[in-house]
Amino acid sequence: MKAYVSVHDDRNLGEFLRWMERNGFEVYTEDSGGEYDVVVVNLPPDLPRSEKRLLKEGRFRDVGILAGAALRYEDVLPVCDPDDYELVMELFERAGDVPKSVRRILSMKALLHALEYMSRVHTRLSELFGMVEYVHHVWKVKLRILENSYTEEYLTDLPESVFFGKENPLIPLYVFALDLLPKGGTVVFNRAVPIYASLGFEPVEGEVLVYNGEIHDQTGHDLVVARGGAADVISKPKETPTLTVESEGIGYRVEVESGIGDVERLALAFVSLSPMRVVAVFKDGRLSEVGRKIEGIPDVLSMPQGDVLAVNFHLEIVRCDLYSKVIAPNASEKVRKLCGSKLLLRKL
């Protein structure tokens, strides 16, 4: 049996190679042009920024080999995820092969991996050629939450390889939240919904803690996402990451905001990440009050005084005198006149 191996992410690779050699695989690290029984390929998340380097260094032959293996999954086993090596070894040891149902899953993962890579190539070339109408994103659904009255979908265009640590289907959401936050900002989530935010490290109770800084102590949360230290997931800043959150009747896309103050950026991140309609007041660098509704609009006029008021819906009315800044994706003409320069319109 023959195996082709060409990887950017070499996690778990040593053990997998030793296993293949023990089981009589001929392992090729350069394409021999022949037929393979197993194809192990994963592609880099980052691309060169010049056309010349991109066309010279791009892994296009590997893309073709991986996609070809995925389309011939019954005869060729495609593997693109280092976390799947153990499963492949276990199935071979137990049954002498990988069943068709698992091969289909590996095929879909491999096709998506190849598609993501070529999508980034296409977008990069579109940018270099100045053809912005061809710039696009490939979104992946990371989680669907089905409730009695609504459905939430979390989609991301962040490459899988930026994540490591604890397995969690919503890691892309939390890594995205990390990039939204100002330096030193904290957001705490329960069931993928932000419940608290502040400037500075505040490990308040919740399932997931996201902190734009380094964490050096245990916090007691199920998952901790940060820039370094003892976090479960460590992520470096990404260039303009984007995330889409869609619910029944609600759909918006948000990008990292720059050019505004830290409290305003924190408030914008908090309301942007909520799948429901939400109004939030921040005072002294932390969340002081929040109102949410799945259907209808939260009562903005009942919110207390503070430094910043932020909403993720069309703002019809507000007590501008109670806040230094008011943030909304859109606002009525009345709100625009009343708030003047206090109003920051940010499209979500």
N, C-alpha and C positions, 0 to 999 in steps of 0.2 A: 504494500500500500504506500501511496505517496502523499506527502503533506507539503503545502506551501505556506511559509510563515514570513510575514512582513508586518511588523507592528511598531507603532509609535509609543503606545502605553505598554510597558513590559511587566506590569504587575502580574504575579503568579505564573510568569512564562517559564521560568526555570524548571519548576516541577512538571509542568505540562510537556516540555521538551523531553525531559528525562523519561516520562511515562511513554511518550511516543517512540522513543528510541528502544526502550525495553520491549515494546510490543511490535517491533519490526518495521516501523514506518521509515521510509526514506524522506528525510526532511530537507527541503530546498528553501534557501533564503533568497535566491534569485530565480526568476521565472525561467523554467526550462522549456517552456512552450508545449509541454505535454499535458496529459490529463492528470488531475489530482483527485484523491479521495477525501481529503480534508483541506480546507482553505482557512487559514488563520490570519486575518488582516484587520488592523484598526488604524485609523487615519488621524493626523494631527488636527487639533481644534483651531490652530492659528495658521494664517497664510502669509506669504511674503507680500509686501506692499507695492512692489513694482511689477509691471507686466512681464518684463524679461525674466526676473527671478521666479515668478509664479509659474510661467510656462516651462521653465527649466527644472524647477524643483517640485512641481506638483506631482502628486502620487496617482496619476491618471491610469497607469497600467494596473496598479493595485485595485483601483476603483472598478475597472473592468473585470478583473479576476474575481473580486468579491461579489459583484452583481451577477456575474455568470454563474458562480457557485450557488447563489441564493435562488436563481431561477431553475437550477438543476438540483434542488435540495435532496431529491430522492437518491441521487447518485453521488452527489458531492456535499459534504457537510460544511456549511459556512459558519464560522465562529468569529465574531467581532468584539465580543465583550469578555474581558479577562475574568469577570466573575462567573462566566459559564464554563470555564475549563474544568472545574471540579465536577460539575454535573455531567459533562461529556465523559470524563474518566470513569465516573461511577456507573453510568449506563453501559459503557463498553465492558467494564469488569463484570457487571451483573448479567447482561444479556448478550454481549458480543456485538452490539450495535446500538444506534440511537433510534428510537421509534419515530415513525412518520409524524406523529403529533408534535414531538419536540423539535424535529427537523423543520417543521413549518414555522414554529415560533422563532427558531434561530434564523430562518430565511427572512422573515419579516423584519427582524432586528437588523440583519445585514443590509437589506435593501434600504431601510431607513438611514442607516449609517452612511451608505454610499450616497444617498440622496442629499443628506445634510451637507456632506463634504462638497458635492458638486453645486449645491445651492450657494454655499459660501464662495466658491470659485466664481459662479455666475454673478453674484452680487459684487464681488471685488472687481471683476472686469467691467461690469456696468458702471461702477464708480470711476474707474480709471479712464473709461471711454467717454465719460460725461453723459451716459444714457440713463438718467435717473428713473425713467419710466420702466426700466427693466429691473430695478432694485426690488427685492421681495424677501419674504421670510417664510421659513417652513416651521409651522407651529406643531407642537406635540401636546396632546392632552395628558397631563400628569395625574389628574384626579377628577372624578365626577362624584359629587355629593348629591344624592337624591333625597329630597324631603317631600312632605305631603303637598306643599304648595309651590315648591320651586326646585330648580336644578342648578347647581353650580358646576362650572368647568374651569379648571386652572390649566392654562396653556403657556408654554414657554418656547423661546427660540435659543435658549442657552445650550451649548454643547454639553453632553453628559459628562465628558471627561474633566469638567471643572469641579466635580463633586467627589468626595471620598469620605470615609468615616461610617457613621451609622446609616443603615439602609432606611430610607424614608421616601415615599413617593412624592412628597411635596418639597423636597430639598431645593428644586429649582425656584419655587416661590420664595423660600427663605433666603436663598442666595441673592435673588433679585431684590428682596427687601433690604438686604445688607447694602447693596449698591445705591439704593434710594436714600439711605440715611446720611445725615451730616456726620462728620467725624465725631466719635464719642456718643452717637445716638443709640438708643435702645428701643426695641419693640418686643413685646411679649404677645404670643399667639395662643389661642385655644381653638382647636378644630379649624385651623387655617384662617381664623378671623383675628385681626389685631385687637387686643383688649386693653393694652397700655403702651405708652410711649413717653420717652423723656430724653433730655440732653444729659449725658452722663450715664455711668453704669448703675443701673437699678435692677437687680435680679428679683423682681416681684414674682409672686406665684403665678404659674401658668405652665402649659405643656412645652412650649418652644421659646427660647430666648435668642434674639438676634441682636448682636452688638457690634458696632463699627469701631472695633479696637481689639486689643489682645486681652484674653481672659486667662488668668493664672490659677484660679481656684474652682472647685466644684460648686455648681449652683443649685443642683437638685432638680433641674429641668430634664424632661425626656430627651431633648435635643438642644444643643447649643451651637449656633453658627456665628463665627467671628472671623477676624482677620488673622489671628494667630493664638499662640499659647495652648491652653488645654481644651480648646473647643473640639466638639465632635466633627464638625465640618469647618475647614479653614479655606477661605476664598480670598483671592487677590482681586482688586478692583477690575471690572471688565469695561471695555469700551462700549458705551451706550447700550447696555442690555435693555431688552424690552420684555414685557409680560402682558398677556391678555387675561382678564378675568371676566367671565361671562356668566350671567344668570338669566333666568326667565324674565324678560322685560328690562334687563340691564346688561349692557356690554360696553366695555371701554378698554383702551390700551394706554399704558403709561410708560414714560421713559424717565431716565434719571434727570432731575432738574438741577440746573446750576444758575448762578447769578442772583440768588435770593439768600436771605439770612437763614441761619441755622434753625431757628424756631419755626420759621415759615416752611423750610424744607422738611422738617420733622412732621409738621402738621399735614403738609401735602402728601407725604409718604403714608401717613396713617390712614387718611381718607381714601387715598388711591388704592390701597391694598384691601379695602373692605369690599366684599361681593354684594353687600346690601347698601341701601341708601343710608348715609351716616352724616351726622353733624358732630363736630368735636371742638371743644374749647381748650386752649393751652394757656397756662399761666405759670410764670416763673420757670419756664423750660420743661414743663411736664404736663401731661394730660390731666385736666381737672374735671371735665364732664364730657359725656358722650351720649348721643341718642341715635338709635337705629330703628329702621323699619324695612321689612321685606316688601310690603305693599304700601303705597302712599309715601308721604314726605314727613320726616321727623319735625317736631315743633321747634323751629329755630328761635322764636321769640321767648321760649321758656328757658333758654340756655343762660347761664350766669355770665357775669362780666369776666373778661380775661384779656390776655395779650393778643391772641390770634383765634379767630373762629374760622373753621374750614368745613366745607361740604363737598360732596361728590355728585351733586344734582343741581339743576337749574335753580338759582336763588331768586325767589320772588320778593322777599321782604326780610329785613334784618335791622336790628338796633345798632347802627354803625358807631354811635357814640360810646358803646360799651367796649370797643375793641380797637387796638392799634392797627391791625391788619385783618382783612377778610378775604378768604381764598375760596374760589368757586370755579367750576368749569365754564359757567355762563351765568348771566344775571339779567334781571329785568332793567328797563330803562330807569325806573324809580330807584332801584338799588345803586345803579351806576351814578346817578346824580347825587344821592344822599352820601355815598361813601367816598366818591372822588378818588383821590390818590391812595386811600386806604385799601381799595379793592384791587386784588391781584387775580386776574382771570387766567386760569391754567387749564388747557384742554386735557381731559382724561381719556 
